[in-house]
Amino acid sequence: MSDIEIAQKAEMQPIIGLAEEKFGIPAKHMDPYGHYKAKISLEYINSLTEQKDGKLILVTAISPTPAGEGKTTTTVGLGDAMNRLGKKTIMCLREPSLGPCFGMKGGAAGGGYSQVVPMEDINLHFTGDFHAIGVAHNLLSAMIDNHINHGNALAIDPRRIQWKRVVDMNDRALRHITIGQGGPANGYLREDGYDIVVASEIMAILCLATNRADLKERLGRIVVAYKSDRVTPVYASDLKAQGSMAALLKDAIKPNLVQTLENNIAIIHGGPFANIAHGCNTVTATKTALKLADYAVTEAGFGADLGAEKFINIKCRMADLKPSAVVLVATVRALKFHGGIDKDDLNNEDLTALEKGFVNLERHLHNINNNFGLPCVICINHFTFDTDAEITLLKGKCEDLGVKCVVSKHWAQGGAGAEELAQEILNIVDNREPEFTYVYQEELPLWEKIETISIKLYGAAGITASPKVRADINALQEKYGKFPVCMAKTQMSFSTDPTAKGAPTGHTVEISEVRLANGAGFIVAIAGNMMTMPGLPKVPAAERIDITDDGKITGLF
């Protein structure tokens, strides 16, 4: 059966009763969205402050390929397995974006028998969080242009407006647009553009805010433009926009409760991409899971060079989180792809390609162990086409590196197929105090932070930037030098070239643009040709997604 067919046959339990039964969350503190989705109140979350924190486990992956790795699937399977072993565990995931859902992915709620449900709802609109973020973002956009239209008392330079518009869809035609056409009655004529909602600074703010007051303060700090003197910033608070934006996010700030196919609780909240944003679910969701459960399993987007790096250097730094261990997910198919095999040939045994592609896993493992200072278990997400010889080779190479490697069959068997993986993780987290290291210290200048990430994690020889971008970085250094850096880089490679597989070294990372995300509290460094508004592929997933006459969704993977 396809993922959606499996999900639609799930025997879900009403979420209100399930959350009350498993974690004692009172029904009055849950806002139901139908029978199987609910938001948990901030008042109840605040009441958990004195509870002891559980252990935090991060799931990350090798550099993604068209062959698939299964990070979300592994997060769900591992959480289900830990619950099967009697360990009180909650999974923390990101919300899927409609853009890739109708673009390349066709869904992002796990797979096989390791899924969160209701799968269609989670992938399509869910509880409206992304809609609220998009509307709050575009309200601020409208208020900027409205202010200019009505006299521009703040002396905003229309050529230096930093705030684009957003939409939760892949649409390359909106990257660069002209607005205000048709004369003075239609506003001020200027160039503008769209980003995808998951790249919005408001998404990052929602994911890093700790309460409503923090949310509103961060929204007010957003730098939307510069004045005609070219140096004086204009903030959202100057436009008196933060209150109405926070009002639109009234419910979006509350974490969402759903369940797995095995009726275990998962929190899905927030969804910034890791290739163009910071790639982690909300701090509120993660901290809530740590208070409610003995173990929280969370994932960070794409490969460990992006998602895990930002999880450590941005999320953990800002929220004082302390992970205990990491699961690094890989597949035999993906490693063969990194070894140079064409996608159409990945189901055929090829030990040479597997050995060649292993360098990608080895680089990620080195980063996790040596640059993050965290213990790691390798999870080989099993495919039916994997041969005994390939598995033996892979396990042997991991053994040579002194790392545990587990072949996990959670896709086919659910939590039962991941019990060995769960036990290996428990052997680590139950026997060590959580500790890790940042890749860079906050006192390091912005240029050196970018350089450190590029050299230490990407294997680059160094970084470069045009004189204009270098000047922009120097200007940001004066006031925002202690901010962490959020790298916007292709997820497909350690380099800025998405076709460079394996573990390239000696390349140069070109920084093509830097953006200030003052409300979020970090600097976005765009590497290479990275777009913050994706486009649809030649054959988008939207072509196969459909609905039957009786209301059943089909085509979601």
C-alpha positions as CSV (number, residue, x, y, z in Angstrom):
1,M,0.0,0.0,0.0
2,S,1.0,3.6,-0.5
3,D,1.7,5.8,2.5
4,I,-1.7,7.5,2.2
5,E,-3.5,4.2,1.9
6,I,-1.7,3.0,5.1
7,A,-2.6,6.2,6.9
8,Q,-6.3,6.1,5.8
9,K,-6.6,2.6,7.3
10,A,-5.2,3.7,10.7
11,E,-7.3,3.2,13.8
12,M,-6.9,6.7,15.3
13,Q,-8.1,7.5,18.8
14,P,-9.7,10.8,19.7
15,I,-6.7,13.1,20.5
16,I,-8.3,14.7,23.5
17,G,-8.7,11.4,25.3
18,L,-5.4,10.0,24.1
19,A,-3.4,13.0,25.4
20,E,-5.2,12.9,28.7
21,E,-4.7,9.2,29.1
22,K,-1.0,9.2,28.2
23,F,0.3,12.5,29.6
24,G,-2.5,13.7,31.9
25,I,-3.2,16.8,29.8
26,P,-6.6,18.1,30.9
27,A,-9.2,18.3,28.2
28,K,-10.0,21.9,29.1
29,H,-6.4,22.9,28.0
30,M,-6.8,21.4,24.5
31,D,-8.5,23.1,21.6
32,P,-9.7,20.4,19.2
33,Y,-9.6,20.7,15.5
34,G,-11.9,17.9,14.7
35,H,-11.4,14.5,16.5
36,Y,-7.7,13.9,15.8
37,K,-5.9,17.2,16.0
38,A,-5.7,19.6,18.9
39,K,-3.8,22.6,20.1
40,I,-2.4,22.7,23.6
41,S,-2.9,25.9,25.6
42,L,0.1,28.1,26.6
43,E,-1.4,28.4,30.1
44,Y,-1.0,24.6,30.6
45,I,2.5,24.7,29.1
46,N,3.4,27.4,31.6
47,S,2.2,25.3,34.4
48,L,4.9,22.7,33.6
49,T,7.8,25.0,34.4
50,E,8.9,23.2,37.5
51,Q,8.8,19.7,35.9
52,K,12.1,18.0,35.3
53,D,13.3,18.0,31.7
54,G,13.5,14.7,29.8
55,K,16.4,13.7,27.5
56,L,16.5,15.3,24.0
57,I,17.4,13.1,21.0
58,L,18.1,14.6,17.6
59,V,17.5,12.8,14.3
60,T,19.4,14.1,11.3
61,A,20.6,12.6,8.0
62,I,23.3,12.4,5.3
63,S,23.1,14.9,2.4
64,P,19.7,14.2,0.8
65,T,19.3,12.6,-2.6
66,P,16.4,11.7,-4.9
67,A,16.8,8.2,-3.5
68,G,15.4,9.3,-0.2
69,E,16.8,9.0,3.4
70,G,13.7,8.9,5.7
71,K,14.5,11.3,8.5
72,T,10.9,12.0,9.5
73,T,10.0,8.3,9.1
74,T,12.9,7.4,11.4
75,T,11.9,10.0,14.0
76,V,8.4,8.5,14.2
77,G,9.7,4.9,14.1
78,L,12.2,5.6,16.9
79,G,9.6,7.3,19.0
80,D,7.2,4.4,18.6
81,A,9.9,1.9,19.4
82,M,10.9,3.7,22.6
83,N,7.3,3.7,23.7
84,R,7.1,0.0,22.9
85,L,10.1,-0.5,25.3
86,G,8.1,1.3,28.0
87,K,9.9,4.6,27.7
88,K,7.6,7.7,27.9
89,T,8.5,9.4,24.6
90,I,7.1,12.2,22.5
91,M,8.1,13.0,18.9
92,C,8.6,16.7,17.8
93,L,8.2,17.3,14.1
94,R,7.9,20.3,11.7
95,E,4.8,21.1,9.8
96,P,4.9,20.4,6.1
97,S,4.7,23.2,3.6
98,L,2.2,23.2,0.8
99,G,5.0,24.3,-1.6
100,P,7.0,21.0,-1.7
101,C,3.9,19.0,-1.0
102,F,2.5,20.0,-4.4
103,G,6.0,20.3,-5.8
104,M,8.5,17.4,-5.3
105,K,7.7,15.7,-2.0
106,G,3.9,15.0,-2.2
107,G,3.7,14.9,1.6
108,A,6.0,14.9,4.7
109,A,4.4,13.0,7.5
110,G,6.7,10.0,7.7
111,G,6.2,6.9,5.6
112,G,5.1,3.3,5.5
113,Y,4.2,2.1,9.0
114,S,6.0,5.0,10.7
115,Q,3.7,7.9,10.1
116,V,1.9,10.7,11.9
117,V,-1.9,10.9,11.3
118,P,-4.3,12.3,10.1
119,M,-1.8,12.3,7.2
120,E,-3.9,14.3,4.7
121,D,-4.8,17.0,7.3
122,I,-1.2,17.4,8.4
123,N,-0.1,17.9,4.8
124,L,-3.0,20.1,3.6
125,H,-3.6,23.2,5.7
126,F,-3.4,21.3,9.1
127,T,-4.5,23.8,11.8
128,G,-3.9,26.9,9.8
129,D,-0.6,27.9,11.3
130,F,1.1,28.6,7.9
131,H,-1.9,30.6,6.8
132,A,-1.7,32.7,9.9
133,I,2.1,33.3,9.4
134,G,1.6,34.2,5.8
135,V,-1.2,36.7,6.6
136,A,0.8,38.3,9.4
137,H,3.7,38.7,7.1
138,N,1.7,40.2,4.3
139,L,-0.1,42.5,6.7
140,L,3.2,44.0,7.5
141,S,4.0,44.3,3.7
142,A,0.7,46.1,3.1
143,M,1.3,48.5,6.1
144,I,4.7,49.4,4.6
145,D,3.3,50.4,1.2
146,N,0.3,52.1,2.9
147,H,2.6,54.2,5.0
148,I,4.5,55.4,2.0
149,N,1.3,56.1,0.1
150,H,0.0,58.3,2.9
151,G,2.9,60.7,3.1
152,N,5.8,58.5,4.3
153,A,6.3,60.2,7.7
154,L,9.1,57.7,8.6
155,A,11.1,58.7,5.5
156,I,11.3,55.1,4.2
157,D,13.5,54.8,1.1
158,P,11.3,52.7,-1.2
159,R,14.5,51.4,-2.8
160,R,15.7,50.0,0.5
161,I,12.6,48.1,1.6
162,Q,13.8,44.8,3.0
163,W,10.5,43.1,3.5
164,K,9.1,41.0,0.6
165,R,5.7,39.3,0.5
166,V,5.1,35.5,1.0
167,V,2.9,32.7,-0.3
168,D,3.0,29.0,0.8
169,M,3.5,27.6,-2.7
170,N,6.5,27.1,-5.1
171,D,6.1,29.8,-7.7
172,R,9.2,31.1,-9.5
173,A,7.3,33.7,-11.4
174,L,6.8,35.7,-8.1
175,R,10.5,36.0,-7.2
176,H,10.8,39.4,-8.8
177,I,7.7,41.5,-9.5
178,T,6.6,45.2,-9.9
179,I,3.9,46.5,-7.6
180,G,1.9,49.8,-7.6
181,Q,1.3,49.9,-11.3
182,G,-1.7,51.9,-12.6
183,G,-1.0,55.3,-11.3
184,P,-1.0,57.0,-7.8
185,A,-4.4,55.5,-6.8
186,N,-2.7,52.1,-6.7
187,G,0.2,53.0,-4.4
188,Y,3.9,53.6,-5.1
189,L,5.5,52.0,-8.1
190,R,8.4,49.8,-7.0
191,E,10.1,46.5,-7.4
192,D,9.1,43.7,-5.0
193,G,9.1,39.9,-4.7
194,Y,7.8,36.9,-2.9
195,D,9.5,34.3,-0.7
196,I,7.9,31.0,0.4
197,V,6.2,31.2,3.8
198,V,8.7,28.8,5.4
199,A,11.4,31.4,4.6
200,S,9.6,34.2,6.3
201,E,11.2,35.8,9.3
202,I,7.9,35.4,11.1
203,M,8.2,31.6,10.7
204,A,11.6,31.8,12.4
205,I,10.2,34.1,15.1
206,L,7.3,31.8,15.9
207,C,9.7,28.9,16.1
208,L,12.0,30.7,18.5
209,A,9.6,32.7,20.6
210,T,9.0,31.4,24.2
211,N,5.7,33.2,25.0
212,R,3.2,35.8,23.6
213,A,5.2,38.7,25.0
214,D,8.4,37.4,23.5
215,L,6.6,36.9,20.2
216,K,5.3,40.4,20.1
217,E,8.6,41.9,21.1
218,R,10.4,40.0,18.3
219,L,7.8,41.0,15.7
220,G,8.3,44.6,16.7
221,R,12.1,44.3,16.2
222,I,11.8,43.2,12.5
223,V,13.8,45.6,10.3
224,V,11.5,46.3,7.3
225,A,13.4,49.1,5.5
226,Y,16.0,51.8,5.8
227,K,15.4,55.5,5.7
228,S,16.7,57.8,3.0
229,D,19.9,58.4,4.9
230,R,20.6,54.7,4.0
231,V,21.7,53.7,7.5
232,T,18.7,54.3,9.9
233,P,16.5,51.2,10.2
234,V,12.8,51.3,10.2
235,Y,11.2,48.6,12.5
236,A,7.8,47.0,12.4
237,S,7.2,48.7,15.7
238,D,7.6,52.1,14.0
239,L,4.6,51.1,11.9
240,K,2.7,50.0,15.0
241,A,2.3,46.6,13.3
242,Q,3.4,44.1,16.0
243,G,0.1,44.1,17.9
244,S,-2.0,43.1,15.0
245,M,0.5,40.6,13.7
246,A,0.6,38.9,17.1
247,A,-3.2,38.9,17.1
248,L,-3.2,37.0,13.9
249,L,-0.8,34.5,15.5
250,K,-2.9,34.0,18.6
251,D,-3.6,30.3,17.9
252,A,-0.6,29.6,15.7
253,I,1.7,30.0,18.7
254,K,0.1,27.0,20.4
255,P,1.7,23.6,19.6
256,N,-0.3,21.0,17.7
257,L,-1.0,17.5,19.1
258,V,-1.5,14.5,16.8
259,Q,-0.7,10.8,17.0
260,T,1.3,8.1,15.2
261,L,-0.1,5.0,13.6
262,E,0.7,3.3,16.9
263,N,-1.3,5.9,18.9
264,N,1.6,7.6,20.4
265,I,1.6,11.4,20.9
266,A,3.5,13.7,18.5
267,I,3.8,17.4,18.5
268,I,4.0,19.1,15.1
269,H,4.6,22.8,15.2
270,G,6.4,25.3,13.0
271,G,8.2,24.5,9.7
272,P,11.2,26.6,8.6
273,F,13.2,24.9,5.8
274,A,16.8,24.0,6.6
275,N,18.2,25.0,3.2
276,I,16.8,28.6,3.4
277,A,15.8,29.0,7.1
278,H,16.8,27.4,10.4
279,G,15.1,24.1,9.9
280,C,13.8,23.3,13.4
281,N,10.3,23.0,14.9
282,T,9.3,25.5,17.6
283,V,11.2,25.9,20.9
284,T,7.8,25.8,22.6
285,A,7.0,22.4,21.2
286,T,10.4,20.9,22.1
287,K,10.3,22.3,25.6
288,T,6.8,21.1,26.1
289,A,7.7,17.6,25.1
290,L,10.7,17.6,27.4
291,K,8.4,18.6,30.3
292,L,5.7,16.0,29.5
293,A,7.9,13.0,28.6
294,D,11.1,11.3,29.7
295,Y,12.4,11.4,26.2
296,A,11.8,13.8,23.3
297,V,12.8,12.8,19.8
298,T,13.1,15.7,17.3
299,E,14.3,16.1,13.8
300,A,16.1,18.9,12.0
301,G,15.8,19.4,8.2
302,F,17.9,18.0,5.5
303,G,21.5,16.9,6.2
304,A,23.5,17.4,9.4
305,D,25.5,20.2,7.7
306,L,22.3,22.3,7.6
307,G,19.6,21.1,10.0
308,A,21.8,19.8,12.8
309,E,24.2,22.7,12.5
310,K,21.4,25.2,12.9
311,F,19.7,23.1,15.6
312,I,22.9,23.3,17.6
313,N,24.1,26.9,16.8
314,I,20.8,28.7,16.7
315,K,18.0,26.8,18.5
316,C,20.0,25.2,21.3
317,R,22.0,28.4,21.8
318,M,18.9,30.6,22.0
319,A,16.7,28.2,24.0
320,D,19.4,26.6,26.2
321,L,18.6,23.1,25.0
322,K,21.0,20.3,25.6
323,P,20.7,17.3,23.3
324,S,22.0,13.9,24.6
325,A,22.6,12.0,21.3
326,V,22.1,12.0,17.6
327,V,20.7,9.5,15.1
328,L,22.3,9.9,11.7
329,V,19.9,8.4,9.0
330,A,21.2,7.0,5.8
331,T,20.1,4.5,3.1
332,V,22.1,2.1,1.0
333,R,20.4,3.7,-2.1
334,A,21.4,7.2,-1.1
335,L,25.0,6.3,-0.4
336,K,25.2,4.6,-3.8
337,F,23.9,7.8,-5.4
338,H,26.7,9.7,-3.6
339,G,29.0,7.1,-5.1
340,G,28.0,8.1,-8.6
341,I,25.2,5.7,-9.5
342,D,22.3,7.0,-11.6
343,K,18.9,7.1,-9.9
344,D,17.5,4.4,-12.2
345,D,20.2,1.9,-11.2
346,L,20.0,2.3,-7.4
347,N,18.1,-1.0,-6.9
348,N,21.1,-3.0,-8.3
349,E,23.8,-4.2,-6.0
350,D,27.0,-2.0,-6.4
351,L,29.5,-2.4,-3.6
352,T,32.0,-0.1,-5.3
353,A,29.6,2.8,-5.5
354,L,28.5,2.2,-1.9
355,E,32.0,2.3,-0.7
356,K,32.7,5.5,-2.7
357,G,29.6,7.2,-1.4
358,F,30.3,6.3,2.2
359,V,32.5,9.4,2.5
360,N,29.3,11.5,2.7
361,L,28.2,9.6,5.8
362,E,31.7,9.7,7.2
363,R,31.9,13.5,6.9
364,H,28.5,14.0,8.6
365,L,29.6,11.6,11.4
366,H,32.8,13.5,11.9
367,N,30.9,16.7,12.2
368,I,28.5,15.3,14.8
369,N,31.3,13.7,16.9
370,N,34.0,16.3,16.5
371,N,32.3,19.6,15.8
372,F,29.2,19.1,17.8
373,G,30.7,16.9,20.5
374,L,27.8,14.5,20.4
375,P,27.6,10.7,20.4
376,C,25.9,9.2,17.4
377,V,24.2,6.0,16.2
378,I,24.0,5.3,12.5
379,C,20.5,4.2,11.3
380,I,20.4,2.4,8.0
381,N,16.8,3.0,6.9
382,H,16.1,-0.4,5.3
383,F,14.9,-0.8,1.7
384,T,13.8,-4.2,0.3
385,F,16.3,-3.9,-2.5
386,D,19.3,-3.7,0.0
387,T,21.4,-6.8,-0.4
388,D,23.2,-8.7,2.4
389,A,26.6,-7.9,0.9
390,E,25.8,-4.2,0.9
391,I,24.6,-4.2,4.5
392,T,27.7,-6.2,5.6
393,L,30.0,-3.7,3.8
394,L,28.2,-0.7,5.4
395,K,28.2,-2.1,8.9
396,G,31.8,-3.1,8.6
397,K,32.9,0.4,7.5
398,C,30.9,1.9,10.4
399,E,32.5,-0.5,12.8
400,D,35.9,0.6,11.5
401,L,35.0,4.1,12.6
402,G,33.9,2.9,16.0
403,V,30.3,3.9,15.6
404,K,27.2,1.8,16.2
405,C,25.3,1.0,13.0
406,V,21.7,-0.4,13.1
407,V,19.7,-1.6,10.2
408,S,16.2,-0.4,11.1
409,K,13.0,-1.7,9.4
410,H,10.5,0.8,10.9
411,W,9.1,1.7,7.4
412,A,7.8,-1.9,7.0
413,Q,7.3,-2.9,10.6
414,G,6.6,0.3,12.5
415,G,8.0,0.7,16.0
416,A,8.8,-3.0,16.2
417,G,11.3,-2.6,13.4
418,A,13.2,0.1,15.3
419,E,13.6,-1.5,18.7
420,E,17.3,-2.2,18.3
421,L,17.9,1.4,17.2
422,A,15.9,2.6,20.3
423,Q,17.9,0.4,22.6
424,E,21.2,1.6,21.3
425,I,20.1,5.2,21.8
426,L,18.9,4.5,25.3
427,N,22.2,2.9,26.1
428,I,23.8,6.3,25.3
429,V,21.4,8.8,26.7
430,D,20.7,6.9,30.0
431,N,24.4,6.8,30.7
432,R,25.7,10.3,30.0
433,E,25.0,13.8,31.0
434,P,23.8,16.0,28.1
435,E,26.7,18.0,26.8
436,F,27.8,19.3,23.4
437,T,29.9,22.0,21.8
438,Y,29.0,24.9,19.5
439,V,30.7,25.1,16.1
440,Y,31.6,28.8,16.9
441,Q,31.4,31.2,19.8
442,E,29.1,34.2,19.6
443,E,32.0,36.6,20.0
444,L,33.5,35.5,16.7
445,P,32.9,38.1,13.9
446,L,30.2,37.3,11.4
447,W,32.6,36.8,8.5
448,E,34.6,34.3,10.6
449,K,31.4,32.5,11.7
450,I,30.5,31.9,8.1
451,E,34.0,30.9,7.3
452,T,34.2,28.5,10.3
453,I,31.0,26.7,9.2
454,S,32.2,26.5,5.7
455,I,35.6,25.1,6.5
456,K,34.7,22.9,9.5
457,L,31.4,21.4,8.3
458,Y,31.5,21.8,4.5
459,G,35.1,20.9,3.9
460,A,35.7,24.2,2.1
461,A,39.0,25.9,1.6
462,G,37.4,29.2,2.4
463,I,34.7,31.7,1.6
464,T,34.4,34.6,-0.8
465,A,32.0,37.5,-1.4
466,S,31.7,40.5,-3.7
467,P,32.9,43.9,-2.3
468,K,29.2,44.9,-1.8
469,V,28.4,41.8,0.2
470,R,31.6,42.1,2.2
471,A,30.6,45.7,3.0
472,D,27.1,44.5,4.0
473,I,28.7,42.0,6.4
474,N,30.9,44.7,7.9
475,A,28.0,47.0,8.4
476,L,26.0,44.3,10.1
477,Q,29.0,43.4,12.3
478,E,28.9,46.8,14.1
479,K,25.5,46.2,15.7
480,Y,24.6,42.5,15.2
481,G,28.0,40.9,15.4
482,K,27.0,38.5,18.2
483,F,24.1,37.1,16.2
484,P,24.4,33.4,15.0
485,V,24.5,32.8,11.3
486,C,21.8,31.0,9.4
487,M,23.3,29.6,6.2
488,A,21.0,29.4,3.1
489,K,22.7,26.7,1.0
490,T,21.8,23.9,-1.3
491,Q,20.9,20.8,0.7
492,M,22.2,18.4,-2.0
493,S,25.9,18.9,-1.3
494,F,28.5,20.0,1.2
495,S,29.4,22.6,-1.5
496,T,27.2,25.2,-3.2
497,D,27.1,23.0,-6.3
498,P,24.1,20.6,-5.9
499,T,25.7,18.2,-8.4
500,A,28.8,17.7,-6.2
501,K,28.2,14.4,-4.4
502,G,30.1,12.6,-1.8
503,A,32.2,14.8,0.4
504,P,33.8,17.5,-1.8
505,T,36.8,19.4,-0.3
506,G,38.8,22.4,-1.2
507,H,35.9,24.3,-2.7
508,T,35.1,27.9,-2.1
509,V,31.8,29.0,-0.7
510,E,30.6,32.2,-2.3
511,I,28.3,34.3,-0.1
512,S,26.0,36.1,-2.6
513,E,23.9,38.0,-0.1
514,V,23.3,38.6,3.6
515,R,20.0,39.5,5.3
516,L,19.3,40.7,8.7
517,A,16.6,38.8,10.6
518,N,16.6,41.1,13.7
519,G,13.3,39.7,15.2
520,A,14.5,36.1,14.9
521,G,18.0,37.1,16.1
522,F,20.2,35.8,13.4
523,I,21.9,36.8,10.1
524,V,21.0,34.9,7.0
525,A,24.0,34.2,4.7
526,I,22.9,33.1,1.2
527,A,25.5,30.9,-0.4
528,G,25.7,30.5,-4.1
529,N,22.5,30.6,-6.1
530,M,20.1,29.6,-3.3
531,M,16.6,30.8,-3.9
532,T,14.2,31.7,-1.1
533,M,11.3,31.1,-3.4
534,P,11.5,27.6,-5.0
535,G,9.9,26.6,-8.3
536,L,7.9,23.6,-9.3
537,P,9.6,20.7,-11.1
538,K,8.7,19.7,-14.6
539,V,6.2,17.1,-13.3
540,P,5.0,18.5,-10.0
541,A,3.3,16.2,-7.4
542,A,0.2,18.4,-7.9
543,E,-0.5,16.4,-11.1
544,R,-1.1,13.2,-9.1
545,I,-2.9,14.6,-6.0
546,D,-6.6,14.3,-6.3
547,I,-9.9,13.9,-4.3
548,T,-12.6,11.3,-4.9
549,D,-16.3,12.0,-5.1
550,D,-16.7,10.8,-1.5
551,G,-14.0,13.2,-0.2
552,K,-11.0,10.9,0.0
553,I,-7.6,12.4,-0.8
554,T,-5.3,10.4,-3.1
555,G,-1.8,10.9,-4.4
556,L,-0.1,12.2,-1.3
557,F,3.1,10.2,-0.6
